[in-house]
């Protein structure tokens, strides 16, 4: 703050300073009044002291000081200024208290360990600053939509500490539904909300008269309500509402953190239980017997499916192939090419029998030199199978049991690998969700988090979304992660397979991802949509929304296999993103009669209509483009007029018809559009 320059005090001859020269000329009219004695220096200092204290109850003292030397008008003017200064001091003091409390709450939140203790501390602090008789926090249950009192300060009635408010009841229900603060100076006079006897009884038992409540909102979810109440009638000021709202924001963050912490703990416990089960299973394999010692040792040394195949092959003296759930070769003991598909009817039938029985199944007769199959199972889920090659020696019960144990070990290996991948996917999935989230609070520390995972924030540019059939989701995720590595991230966001890549060409990015996913899933029914590159990390959320909406509109058109750039379809996305299913209804409603006419008679009026649109509604240009006579075009247009109505060439209907024709052509580009029923 700039230092104010003080004016030098006037001096006179008595203290050795130069005396000021009296003014010359006529004396002003009020000069004589200005020479009258005014208020004393002692009184001025006393006034300043009273104003600095900011206590409105000192007004009598102020008036007494002023009446000492001033007339009534001056007393009124000075008193008014003192009251204004006092009000300003009161507001500054209250603001200082609020900021101090908020900083303290933020410090407590940073040191979060015991959630209940921290919530109690925040409620007590709100109670102290609000100056109300009772302050309490009610937590909202989204399942039952009840509000349960979780923490109180100043409450004395035992029934109040465990109070539950049913949905849409009382002041609390009104706050939850409106998501805005509400208060009443007399609870008994509150007639615009439903009441419940147990709630009113608890309020009367506590002696509450006036109540203020503000909602606790985090991530667009109501987590509860923070209340401040008095046992006397009181009208809450905007400053009091703002103070309680500030505390509500802090408490909402705490409740949200508590829920995330509980979910994290549950996930950690589940992971521990899974790891314990896997450990017990591996230990059981070690105790299975001498026959399985080499196989188990190979696995415990960190071997993968290839080690299992080779170890089992050495024990059985015959070839072994391990395939995944899609019948694609994962590992082989005899250099069989990877990614080969083994899916004959006999092999599929044997794997199905093994799945039902949990035993090794023999192929009679052998199929493609395979003599036996054993499904790799994890509960009811099929993770793949072991295929055992044919040999002159038959497979005895011991050999079949060895194959079954090998299948179990393969299942454990697959689960272990999936667990590791799941853990990594979860971390990357959370990071990916934060990258494309519209909530700017989730963008904090994103560059640091990316660098911690050896990812360059400057490489996060192009968003690609992928749509596949549900049964291909798992394989698609694996392919997406392979496509994103090592410079990008991939995972699921809102149930959509999503990638963020360093590629700056959207079309090339969409094509590359589609090719990789098609190769992994062995299907061409893969739709990939890429948005234009984002300039900053904060732009990724907008790009994700654009790609997702475009993907939904194209899928609604029946497009299942394509790689496209979202910006090419922005007009259609803007029109139908809110309801992608309406795009087909729009086409049928707008040009359905023309399509029905073509379908029933084998004509192609729709093609003429499309060329007519491209030629800016010029019959002559359309005729030249289609290589036919203008009269022929006019006859076709006359037929279209009878089908669509005489107004179809007016500006607004013509625009709608043009959009429908272009959408139909778009769908026909990637596959035939569903024909409307006649």
C-alpha positions in Angstrom: 0.0 0.0 0.0 1.4 3.4 -0.9 2.3 5.6 2.1 0.2 8.7 2.5 2.1 11.9 2.7 1.1 14.0 5.7 0.8 17.8 5.5 3.1 19.7 7.8 1.4 21.2 10.8 1.0 25.0 10.9 3.6 26.8 13.0 3.6 30.1 14.9 6.1 32.4 16.4 5.8 30.9 19.9 7.7 27.7 19.0 10.3 29.4 16.8 8.7 28.3 13.4 7.9 30.8 10.7 4.4 32.3 11.1 2.0 32.1 8.2 1.2 35.4 6.5 -2.4 36.3 7.1 -4.5 36.5 4.0 -5.2 40.0 2.5 -8.4 41.2 1.1 -12.0 41.0 2.4 -12.7 38.5 5.2 -15.1 35.7 4.2 -18.6 35.7 5.6 -18.0 32.6 7.7 -14.6 33.7 8.8 -15.8 34.7 12.2 -17.6 31.4 12.7 -14.4 29.6 11.8 -12.6 31.3 14.6 -15.2 29.9 17.1 -13.9 27.2 19.5 -14.5 23.7 18.0 -14.2 20.2 19.4 -11.1 19.6 21.5 -8.2 17.3 20.4 -9.0 15.0 23.3 -12.6 14.7 22.0 -11.4 13.9 18.5 -9.1 11.2 19.8 -11.9 9.7 21.8 -14.2 9.7 18.7 -11.5 7.9 16.7 -11.1 5.4 19.4 -14.9 4.7 19.5 -15.0 4.4 15.7 -12.1 2.0 15.7 -13.7 -0.3 18.3 -16.8 -0.5 16.0 -19.3 -0.9 18.8 -22.7 0.5 17.9 -23.7 0.6 21.5 -21.2 3.5 22.1 -23.5 5.9 20.2 -24.5 7.7 23.5 -20.8 8.3 24.3 -20.3 9.7 20.8 -23.2 12.1 21.1 -21.9 13.3 24.5 -18.5 14.1 23.0 -20.0 15.9 20.0 -22.4 18.0 22.0 -19.4 19.4 23.9 -18.7 22.1 21.4 -20.7 21.6 18.2 -24.1 22.6 17.1 -26.9 20.1 16.3 -26.3 19.9 12.6 -22.6 19.2 13.0 -23.4 16.6 15.7 -25.7 14.8 13.3 -23.1 14.9 10.5 -20.2 13.7 12.6 -22.4 11.0 14.3 -23.4 9.7 10.9 -19.7 9.4 9.8 -18.7 7.7 13.0 -21.5 5.1 12.5 -20.4 4.5 9.0 -16.8 4.0 10.2 -18.1 1.7 13.0 -20.1 -0.4 10.4 -17.0 -0.7 8.2 -14.9 -1.8 11.2 -17.5 -4.4 12.1 -17.6 -5.8 8.5 -13.8 -5.9 8.4 -13.6 -7.7 11.7 -16.2 -10.3 10.6 -14.4 -10.8 7.3 -11.1 -11.3 9.1 -12.8 -14.0 11.3 -14.3 -15.7 8.2 -11.0 -15.8 6.4 -9.2 -17.1 9.5 -11.7 -19.8 9.9 -11.6 -20.8 6.2 -7.8 -20.9 6.2 -8.0 -23.1 9.3 -10.5 -25.4 7.7 -8.3 -25.7 4.6 -5.4 -26.6 6.8 -7.5 -29.2 8.6 -8.6 -30.7 5.2 -5.0 -31.0 4.1 -4.2 -33.0 7.2 -7.3 -35.2 6.8 -7.0 -38.4 8.8 -10.2 -38.9 10.9 -13.2 -37.7 8.8 -15.7 -37.6 11.7 -13.3 -35.6 13.9 -12.7 -33.1 11.1 -16.4 -32.7 10.4 -17.1 -32.2 14.1 -14.3 -29.6 14.2 -15.8 -27.7 11.2 -19.3 -27.8 12.7 -18.0 -26.3 15.9 -16.1 -23.6 14.0 -19.2 -22.7 12.1 -21.1 -22.7 15.4 -18.6 -20.3 16.9 -18.5 -17.9 14.0 -22.2 -17.9 13.2 -22.9 -17.1 16.8 -26.1 -19.3 16.7 -27.4 -21.4 19.5 -27.3 -24.7 17.6 -25.3 -25.7 14.5 -25.6 -29.1 13.0 -24.8 -31.1 9.8 -27.2 -33.5 8.1 -25.8 -36.0 5.6 -27.9 -36.9 2.5 -28.4 -40.6 1.6 -28.9 -40.8 -2.2 -30.4 -44.3 -2.0 -33.1 -43.6 0.6 -33.0 -39.7 0.0 -33.1 -39.3 3.8 -31.1 -36.7 5.8 -29.4 -38.0 8.9 -27.8 -35.7 11.5 -24.1 -36.5 11.6 -22.6 -33.8 13.8 -24.0 -31.1 16.2 -22.8 -28.2 18.2 -24.9 -26.6 21.0 -27.7 -29.2 20.8 -28.9 -30.6 24.1 -31.9 -32.8 23.3 -30.8 -36.5 22.9 -33.4 -37.2 20.2 -31.8 -34.4 18.0 -28.4 -36.2 17.7 -29.8 -39.1 15.7 -32.6 -37.3 13.8 -33.6 -38.6 10.4 -35.6 -36.4 7.9 -37.6 -38.3 5.3 -37.5 -37.3 1.6 -39.0 -33.9 0.7 -40.0 -33.1 4.3 -39.5 -29.8 6.1 -36.9 -27.1 5.5 -34.2 -29.7 4.9 -36.1 -31.3 2.0 -36.7 -28.0 0.4 -33.0 -27.2 0.5 -32.1 -30.5 -1.0 -34.6 -30.2 -3.8 -33.8 -26.5 -4.7 -30.0 -26.8 -4.0 -30.1 -23.3 -2.5 -30.0 -21.8 1.0 -33.3 -21.2 2.8 -34.1 -19.9 6.2 -37.1 -19.1 8.4 -37.3 -16.7 11.3 -40.1 -18.7 12.9 -40.2 -22.4 12.3 -43.8 -22.7 13.5 -44.9 -20.3 10.8 -43.2 -22.3 8.0 -46.3 -23.6 6.1 -45.0 -23.9 2.5 -43.2 -27.3 3.1 -44.6 -30.7 4.4 -44.0 -31.4 8.1 -43.4 -34.6 10.0 -44.4 -35.1 13.6 -41.1 -36.5 14.7 -39.2 -33.6 13.1 -41.4 -31.0 14.7 -41.1 -32.7 18.1 -37.4 -32.7 17.9 -37.3 -29.0 16.9 -39.6 -28.2 19.8 -37.5 -30.3 22.2 -34.4 -28.4 21.2 -36.4 -25.1 21.5 -35.4 -24.0 18.0 -37.2 -21.0 16.6 -35.2 -19.6 13.6 -33.3 -21.9 11.3 -30.9 -21.3 8.4 -29.8 -24.2 6.1 -27.3 -24.3 3.1 -26.7 -27.3 0.8 -23.5 -29.2 0.7 -22.8 -29.8 -3.1 -19.8 -31.6 -4.7 -19.5 -32.8 -8.2 -23.2 -31.8 -8.9 -24.3 -34.1 -6.1 -26.1 -33.0 -2.9 -24.2 -34.5 0.0 -26.1 -32.9 2.9 -27.2 -29.7 4.5 -25.4 -27.5 7.1 -27.8 -25.8 9.6 -27.5 -22.8 12.0 -30.4 -22.3 14.4 -31.4 -19.9 17.2 -33.8 -20.5 20.1 -35.1 -16.9 19.6 -36.7 -15.3 16.6 -33.9 -14.0 14.3 -33.8 -12.8 10.6 -30.6 -14.1 9.0 -28.6 -11.5 7.0 -27.0 -12.1 3.7 -23.6 -12.0 5.4 -24.6 -14.9 7.7 -25.9 -16.9 4.8 -22.6 -16.3 2.9 -20.6 -17.4 5.9 -22.5 -20.6 6.3 -22.3 -21.3 2.6 -18.5 -20.9 2.7 -18.4 -23.6 5.4 -20.7 -25.8 3.5 -18.2 -25.8 0.6 -15.5 -27.0 2.9 -17.6 -29.7 4.5 -18.8 -30.9 1.1 -15.2 -31.4 0.1 -14.6 -33.4 3.3 -17.7 -35.6 2.8 -16.7 -36.3 -0.8 -13.2 -37.1 0.3 -14.6 -39.5 2.9 -16.6 -41.4 0.4 -13.7 -41.7 -2.0 -11.5 -42.9 1.0 -14.1 -45.6 1.9 -14.2 -46.8 -1.7 -10.4 -46.9 -1.8 -10.3 -48.9 1.4 -12.9 -51.3 0.1 -11.0 -51.7 -3.2 -7.8 -52.3 -1.2 -9.5 -54.9 1.0 -10.9 -56.6 -2.1 -7.4 -56.6 -3.7 -5.9 -58.1 -0.5 -8.6 -60.8 -0.4 -7.9 -61.6 -4.1 -4.2 -61.7 -3.6 -4.7 -63.9 -0.5 -6.8 -66.3 -2.6 -4.2 -66.4 -5.4 -1.5 -67.1 -2.9 -3.4 -69.9 -1.3 -4.1 -71.4 -4.7 -0.4 -71.2 -5.7 0.6 -72.8 -2.4 -1.9 -75.6 -3.0 -0.3 -76.2 -6.4 3.1 -76.6 -4.7 1.7 -79.3 -2.5 0.0 -81.1 -5.3 2.8 -83.7 -5.7 6.1 -84.5 -7.3 4.5 -84.9 -10.7 3.6 -81.1 -10.9 6.8 -79.9 -9.3 8.6 -78.7 -12.5 5.5 -77.0 -13.8 4.8 -75.2 -10.5 8.5 -74.2 -10.2 8.5 -72.8 -13.7 5.4 -70.7 -12.8 6.8 -69.5 -9.5 10.0 -68.4 -11.2 7.9 -65.9 -13.0 7.2 -67.8 -16.2 4.3 -67.0 -18.5 2.0 -68.9 -20.7 5.0 -69.9 -22.9 6.8 -71.5 -20.0 3.6 -73.4 -19.1 3.3 -74.7 -22.6 6.9 -75.8 -22.8 7.0 -77.3 -19.3 3.7 -79.2 -19.9 4.9 -80.3 -23.3 8.2 -81.7 -21.8 6.2 -83.5 -19.1 3.7 -85.1 -21.6 6.1 -85.5 -24.5 3.7 -83.9 -27.0 2.9 -80.5 -28.4 0.9 -78.0 -26.3 -0.9 -74.8 -27.5 -2.5 -72.2 -25.2 -5.3 -70.1 -26.7 -7.3 -67.2 -25.3 -11.1 -66.7 -25.1 -11.2 -65.8 -28.8 -9.4 -69.0 -29.8 -6.3 -67.0 -30.7 -2.9 -68.6 -30.0 -1.2 -67.1 -27.0 1.7 -69.5 -26.5 3.0 -72.7 -28.1 5.6 -75.3 -27.3 6.5 -75.9 -30.9 6.8 -72.4 -32.5 3.3 -72.1 -33.7 2.7 -68.6 -35.1 1.1 -66.2 -32.5 -2.3 -64.7 -33.3 -3.3 -67.8 -35.3 -7.0 -68.7 -34.7 -7.9 -72.3 -33.9 -11.7 -72.5 -34.0 -12.8 -75.7 -35.6 -16.2 -77.2 -34.5 -14.5 -80.2 -32.8 -12.2 -78.0 -30.8 -15.0 -75.6 -29.8 -17.2 -78.6 -28.7 -14.4 -80.1 -26.7 -13.7 -76.8 -24.9 -17.4 -76.5 -24.2 -17.5 -80.0 -22.6 -14.4 -79.2 -20.5 -16.1 -76.0 -19.3 -19.2 -77.9 -18.2 -17.3 -80.7 -16.5 -14.2 -78.9 -15.3 -12.1 -81.8 -16.6 -9.8 -82.5 -19.6 -11.8 -83.6 -22.6 -10.5 -86.0 -25.3 -11.1 -85.3 -29.0 -12.3 -88.4 -30.8 -11.0 -88.6 -33.4 -8.1 -86.1 -33.1 -8.7 -82.7 -34.8 -5.8 -80.9 -36.5 -3.3 -83.1 -34.6 -5.0 -82.1 -31.3 -5.9 -85.0 -29.0 -7.3 -83.2 -25.9 -8.5 -79.9 -24.6 -8.9 -78.3 -21.2 -10.8 -75.1 -20.6 -9.0 -72.3 -18.6 -11.6 -71.2 -16.2 -12.0 -68.6 -13.5 -15.4 -69.3 -12.0 -17.9 -69.1 -14.8 -15.6 -67.0 -17.0 -13.7 -68.7 -19.8 -10.1 -67.3 -20.1 -9.0 -69.6 -22.8 -8.0 -73.3 -23.3 -5.1 -75.7 -23.4 -4.9 -77.8 -26.6 -2.8 -81.0 -26.3 -1.2 -82.5 -29.5 -1.7 -86.1 -30.6 0.9 -88.8 -29.9 1.2 -92.6 -30.1 0.8 -92.9 -26.3 -2.6 -92.4 -24.9 -3.4 -89.9 -22.2 -3.9 -91.7 -18.9 -5.7 -90.3 -15.8 -2.5 -88.9 -14.4 -1.7 -87.1 -17.6 -5.2 -85.7 -17.8 -5.0 -84.6 -14.2 -1.6 -82.9 -15.0 -3.3 -81.1 -17.9 -6.1 -79.9 -15.6 -3.6 -78.6 -13.0 -1.8 -76.8 -15.8 -5.1 -75.2 -16.9 -5.6 -74.0 -13.3 -2.1 -72.6 -13.2 -2.7 -70.9 -16.6 -5.9 -69.4 -15.1 -3.9 -68.1 -12.2 -1.3 -66.6 -14.5 -4.1 -64.9 -16.5 -5.8 -63.5 -13.5 -2.5 -62.3 -12.1 -1.7 -60.6 -15.4 -5.2 -59.2 -15.6 -4.9 -57.9 -12.0 -1.7 -56.1 -12.8 -3.3 -54.7 -16.0 -6.4 -53.8 -14.1 -4.4 -51.9 -11.5 -2.5 -50.0 -14.2 -5.7 -49.5 -16.2 -7.4 -48.1 -13.1 -4.7 -45.5 -12.5 -4.5 -44.6 -16.2 -8.3 -44.7 -16.4 -8.6 -42.2 -13.6 -6.0 -40.0 -15.2 -7.8 -40.3 -18.6 -11.1 -39.4 -17.0 -9.6 -36.3 -15.4 -8.0 -35.3 -18.8 -11.4 -35.3 -20.6 -13.5 -34.1 -17.7 -15.4 -30.9 -17.9 -14.8 -30.2 -14.2 -11.9 -27.9 -14.1 -11.1 -28.9 -10.5 -10.0 -32.3 -11.9 -7.5 -30.6 -14.1 -5.3 -29.6 -11.1 -1.7 -31.0 -11.2 -2.4 -32.9 -14.5 1.0 -32.0 -16.0 2.8 -33.3 -12.9 0.7 -36.5 -12.8 1.4 -37.1 -16.5 5.1 -36.7 -16.1 5.1 -39.0 -13.1 3.9 -41.7 -15.5 6.5 -40.8 -18.0 4.0 -39.0 -20.3 4.7 -35.6 -21.9 1.7 -33.2 -21.3 2.5 -31.6 -24.7 1.8 -35.0 -26.4 -1.8 -35.1 -25.1 -3.5 -33.7 -28.2 -5.9 -35.9 -30.1 -8.9 -37.7 -28.6 -10.2 -40.8 -30.3 -13.3 -42.8 -29.2 -14.1 -46.3 -30.3 -17.4 -48.1 -30.6 -17.5 -52.0 -30.9 -19.9 -54.8 -30.1 -20.2 -55.5 -26.3 -18.5 -58.9 -26.5 -15.4 -57.2 -28.1 -15.0 -54.6 -25.3 -12.2 -56.5 -23.5 -10.1 -57.1 -26.6 -10.7 -53.6 -27.8 -9.3 -52.2 -24.5 -6.2 -54.2 -24.9 -5.8 -53.0 -28.5 -6.5 -49.4 -27.5 -3.8 -49.6 -24.8 -1.3 -51.0 -27.3 -2.2 -48.2 -29.8 -1.8 -45.5 -27.1 1.6 -46.8 -25.9 4.0 -45.3 -25.1 3.2 -41.6 -25.5 -0.6 -41.7 -24.9 -3.3 -43.0 -22.6 -6.3 -45.3 -23.2 -9.2 -46.7 -21.2 -12.9 -46.3 -20.6 -14.7 -43.0 -19.9 -18.4 -43.2 -19.3 -18.4 -46.7 -20.8 -16.7 -45.5 -24.0 -13.3 -46.8 -25.1 -11.2 -43.6 -25.3 -7.7 -42.7 -26.3 -5.6 -39.5 -26.1 -2.7 -39.6 -28.5 0.2 -37.5 -29.7 -0.9 -37.8 -33.3 -1.8 -34.4 -34.7 -3.7 -35.6 -37.8 -7.2 -36.7 -36.6 -8.0 -38.8 -39.7 -4.7 -40.6 -39.5 -5.2 -41.2 -35.7 -8.7 -42.6 -36.3 -7.5 -44.9 -39.1 -4.5 -46.2 -37.1 -6.6 -47.0 -34.0 -9.2 -48.7 -36.1 -6.7 -50.9 -37.9 -5.1 -52.0 -34.6 -8.5 -52.8 -33.0 -9.7 -54.6 -36.1 -6.6 -56.8 -36.1 -7.0 -57.6 -32.4 -10.8 -58.3 -32.5 -10.8 -60.0 -35.9 -13.8 -57.9 -37.0 -14.3 -54.9 -39.2 -17.3 -53.6 -37.2 -15.2 -50.9 -35.5 -16.1 -47.2 -35.5 -13.4 -44.8 -34.5 -14.0 -41.0 -34.3 -11.1 -38.5 -33.8 -11.5 -34.9 -32.7 -9.2 -32.1 -34.0 -6.1 -31.6 -31.8 -6.4 -29.7 -28.6 -4.3 -26.7 -28.0 -4.0 -27.2 -24.3 -4.9 -29.9 -21.7 -8.0 -28.0 -20.8 -9.3 -28.3 -24.4 -9.4 -32.1 -24.2 -12.8 -32.2 -22.5 -14.4 -30.2 -25.4 -12.7 -32.5 -27.9 -13.9 -35.6 -26.1 -17.5 -34.3 -26.1 -17.3 -33.6 -29.8 -15.9 -37.0 -30.7 -18.4 -38.9 -28.4 -21.4 -37.0 -29.8 -20.3 -37.6 -33.4 -19.8 -41.3 -32.6 -23.3 -41.6 -31.2 -24.9 -39.9 -34.2 -23.0 -42.1 -36.7 -23.9 -45.2 -34.7 -27.6 -44.1 -34.8 -27.3 -44.0 -38.6 -26.2 -47.6 -38.5 -22.6 -46.9 -39.3 -20.5 -49.6 -37.6 -17.3 -49.7 -39.5 -15.5 -46.5 -40.3 -12.6 -44.2 -39.2 -13.7 -40.5 -39.4 -12.8 -37.0 -38.2 -15.5 -35.4 -35.9 -15.2 -32.0 -37.5 -16.5 -33.3 -40.8 -19.8 -34.0 -39.2 -20.2 -31.0 -36.9 -23.5 -29.8 -38.4 -25.2 -33.2 -37.9 -23.7 -33.6 -34.4 -25.0 -30.2 -33.4 -28.5 -31.1 -34.6 -28.8 -34.6 -33.1 -26.3 -34.9 -30.3 -29.0 -34.4 -27.7 -31.0 -37.4 -29.1 -29.0 -39.5 -31.6 -31.9 -41.9 -32.0 -33.9 -39.1 -33.6 -31.7 -39.0 -36.7 -33.4 -42.1 -38.3 -36.8 -40.7 -37.5 -35.8 -37.4 -39.1 -34.7 -39.2 -42.3 -37.9 -41.3 -42.5 -40.2 -38.4 -41.7 -38.5 -36.1 -44.2 -37.7 -38.2 -47.2 -39.3 -41.5 -46.3 -42.0 -41.4 -49.1 -39.2 -41.1 -51.7 -37.3 -44.0 -50.3 -40.4 -46.1 -50.1 -41.2 -45.3 -53.7 -37.7 -46.4 -54.8 -37.8 -49.5 -52.7 -41.2 -50.6 -54.1 -40.6 -49.8 -57.7 -36.8 -50.2 -58.2 -36.4 -46.5 -59.2 -33.8 -44.1 -58.0 -35.6 -40.8 -57.3 -33.4 -40.3 -54.2 -30.3 -40.2 -56.3 -31.9 -37.5 -58.5 -32.9 -35.6 -55.4 -29.4 -35.8 -54.1 -27.9 -34.4 -57.3 -30.5 -31.7 -57.4 -29.4 -30.6 -53.9 -25.7 -30.6 -55.0 -26.5 -28.5 -58.1 -28.2 -25.7 -56.0 -31.7 -26.7 -57.2 -30.9 -26.2 -60.8 -32.7 -28.8 -63.1 -30.4 -28.0 -66.0 -27.2 -28.5 -64.0 -28.7 -31.6 -62.5 -29.4 -33.0 -66.0 -25.9 -32.3 -67.2 -24.4 -33.9 -64.0 -26.5 -37.0 -64.5 -26.1 -37.1 -68.3 -29.9 -37.0 -69.0 -32.4 -34.6 -70.5 -33.7 -31.7 -68.5 -37.3 -32.8 -69.1 -36.5 -36.1 -67.5 -35.2 -34.3 -64.4 -38.3 -32.1 -64.3 -40.6 -35.2 -64.5 -38.7 -36.8 -61.6 -38.9 -33.6 -59.6 -42.7 -33.5 -60.3 -42.9 -37.1 -58.9 -40.9 -36.0 -55.8 -43.3 -33.0 -55.3 -46.3 -35.4 -55.3 -44.5 -37.6 -52.8 -43.3 -34.8 -50.4 -45.9 -32.1 -51.0 -45.9 -28.9 -52.9 -44.1 -27.0 -50.2 -40.9 -29.1 -50.1 -39.0 -26.5 -52.3 -39.8 -23.6 -50.0 -36.7 -22.4 -47.9 -37.4 -24.2 -44.6 -38.7 -27.5 -46.0 -35.9 -27.5 -48.6 -33.3 -27.1 -45.9 -34.7 -30.0 -43.9 -34.9 -32.1 -47.0 -31.3 -31.3 -47.9 -30.1 -32.3 -44.4 -32.1 -35.6 -44.6 -30.7 -36.4 -48.1 -27.1 -35.7 -47.0 -27.5 -37.9 -43.8 -28.9 -40.7 -46.0 -26.0 -40.4 -48.3 -23.6 -40.4 -45.4 -25.1 -43.6 -44.1 -25.0 -45.2 -47.6 -21.3 -44.3 -47.8 -20.5 -46.8 -45.0 -23.4 -49.2 -45.4 -27.0 -49.4 -46.6 -29.5 -47.5 -44.6 -32.5 -49.3 -43.2 -35.4 -49.0 -45.6 -38.6 -47.6 -44.2 -41.7 -49.7 -44.0 -44.2 -48.9 -46.7 
